[in-house]
Amino acid sequence: MNFWSAASLEHAPEAIAADLRDQVQGGDGALDLAVAFVRPPDNTEIAPIIEAVRQALPARHFLACTAESVVAAGREIEDEAATALLVGSLPGVEIDPLPDLAALLEDGEAAAAHLRDAAAVVALVDPFSVHTEQLVERMNALAPGVPLIGGIASWARSAGGNRLANDDAITDRGAVAVALRGAVDVSIVVSQGCRPVGSPRTVTGAKGNIITELDGQSPIDTLRQVFAEAAEKDQELMRVGVMLGHAISTDADDWGRGGFLIRGLMGADAGSGALAVTGIVSEQDTVQFHVRDAATAQEDLELLLTPQAFEPEAAGALLFTCNGRGARMYGRPDGDISLVRQALGSEVPVSGFFCGGELGPIGGSNFVHGFTASLAIFRPKAG
């Protein structure tokens, strides 16, 4: 099993394709999967770039999407036109193309046939045409235990602006994916990079994504109380942004690092005291306010990557990081990729993109995340 990572800053489709082809040394004639992420130049047609990359690197299977920023060749290339690529030779690995994952999941019998026994499903999603939360819930119901890793396309600001590709088909909507099975092990790391402030609270009033009561009190008053009791440093972070952790387990022993699914706060109603969050909440759910900063994000990712030192050498990896991370959060370039390279080794090929939402499992179930770094690490299956 071999992977290659490449990045091109060229603008013309033919130049991008030639640049990437030149960087993929030793991959000619044995490519099974290519995954590309495209931050197009402004006012440029996107499909010709994807088509040129597909033709230049004729892997058996191809997956691609548009991105705000990309990761490849040891770099995070932010806010400039660039194309990132991960291409692999995967002997013994069955690659099942899923050109319309959302439609597939509507047919339970077909979904079970395609997803059964998959080591992982890698998916790229257009946010304007797919309800990603529902897609993930359906995946969990039809293929329990099968990891879903990937990201939400982040280039476009309106419907029809993104492009996704699965093999030779290019579309501006839906969710494209591949299921991997056979001689591959996929290790997944999901680093949310947040830490709690205050104490866990019980939702005592909720409707959809609106929290109307926490422990019988106004959610806004509860948040104000948490702020008043927080350390000065945490108060500074809360002024920048507060998130809500939604406990994955009902067991308090599991409410440590990684025990909460992080959701953003969408808004507040001063009159009623309610808070709106990016996810459905129910009465008796346990929640806790969280903050994030560069130090916490780095510590969390480093800690979660530590076990990789005891695993066989990785062949390659895909990194799906939030478009709120990168230099915006770390204050310097290459914040996440540098930690990944330290953990896996600088020679391990890693590519990916900055997402409008990340997909990855926590506690055995798949979720849509924000502010997260989700990493899929590929190794040949032992034996």
Disulfide bonds with the S-S distance in Angstrom:
none
